[in-house]
């Protein structure tokens, strides 16, 4: 988990380096009990082919 501005900085650096993303940035919501937790995320492959997912929290919604 990283801060939202850090996520943007990482995406900019990857683009400058010409590194293609495995999964483009997206906003996803995941159910946790009666609530949902939102996050912005993207996935990139490291030089060995391992997939790395970076995310920044968006917030919570729904009943608690």
C-alpha positions in Angstrom: 0.0 0.0 0.0 1.3 3.4 -1.0 0.0 7.0 -0.8 -2.0 8.1 -3.8 0.6 10.7 -4.9 3.3 8.0 -4.7 1.2 5.7 -7.0 1.1 8.5 -9.6 4.8 9.1 -9.2 5.5 5.4 -9.7 3.3 5.3 -12.9 5.2 8.3 -14.3 8.6 6.8 -13.6 7.6 3.5 -15.2 6.2 5.4 -18.3 9.5 7.4 -18.6 11.5 4.2 -18.5 9.3 2.6 -21.2 8.1 -0.2 -18.9 4.8 -1.6 -19.9 2.2 -2.4 -17.3 0.7 -5.9 -17.0 -2.6 -4.3 -15.7 -3.3 -0.7 -16.4 -4.4 1.5 -13.4 -7.9 0.8 -12.3 -10.2 1.5 -9.3 -11.5 -1.6 -7.6 -13.8 -2.2 -4.6 -13.4 -5.3 -2.4 -16.1 -6.5 0.0 -15.2 -6.7 3.7 -18.2 -7.9 5.6 -21.0 -5.4 5.0 -18.6 -2.7 3.7 -16.4 -2.2 0.7 -12.8 -1.0 0.6 -11.7 0.9 -2.5 -8.3 1.1 -4.0 -6.5 2.3 -7.1 -4.1 -0.3 -8.3 -1.9 -1.4 -11.2 0.3 -4.5 -11.9 3.8 -4.6 -13.4 6.1 -7.5 -14.0 9.6 -7.4 -12.6 12.6 -8.5 -14.8 12.2 -12.1 -13.5 8.5 -12.2 -14.5 7.1 -11.8 -11.0 3.9 -9.8 -11.0 3.9 -6.9 -8.5 0.6 -5.1 -7.5 0.8 -1.6 -6.1 -2.3 0.0 -4.6 -3.4 3.2 -2.9 -6.5 3.3 -0.7 -9.6 5.1 -2.0 -11.8 4.7 1.1 -14.6 2.7 2.6 -18.3 2.6 1.6 -21.4 0.8 2.7 -22.6 0.1 6.2 -20.2 -0.7 9.0 
